[in-house]
Amino acid sequence: MFRPALAIVLASASAVAAPHELRGIVVDATTGDGIDGVIVMADHATVATHEDGRFAIQVNDGEQLVFTAPGYALRIVPASADLEIALVPSHDEQIEVTGKAPDLPKAQTYQL
C-alpha cells in the first residue's frame, strides 16, 4: 500500500542540500596579493589557504565562513558562490595568551 504522507517525508529528506565544495581566494586588500596560511572556518570544516591564497572547503547552504590570519582583521561572510575575500591589514588585533600549563602527572614505576 502506498502512503502519500510517507512519500512526502522521503522526498523532503532527499531535498536537503548535501555539503558542496566552495572555492575561493584570500587576498591582501592593500596589495591584492594572495595570503598564505589564512584559516578558513565553516560550521563543520576548517582549512588553510595555499601559498597563492586559494582554498577549497566543504560547506552547507546558509553557513558563514570565518577568515582569520595574524596581522589582518577578522572577516565573516556568508558561504555563497566562489569567493574572493580581501582581508584588511590590522596591527590592532592581537591575541595575548597568558597562564600556566598544568603540572604533568608524576611518573610511576611498575614491577613486573
Helices and strands as residue ranges (DSSP letters): H 4-14, E 20-28, E 39-41, E 46-48, E 54-59, E 64-68, E 75-78, E 83-87
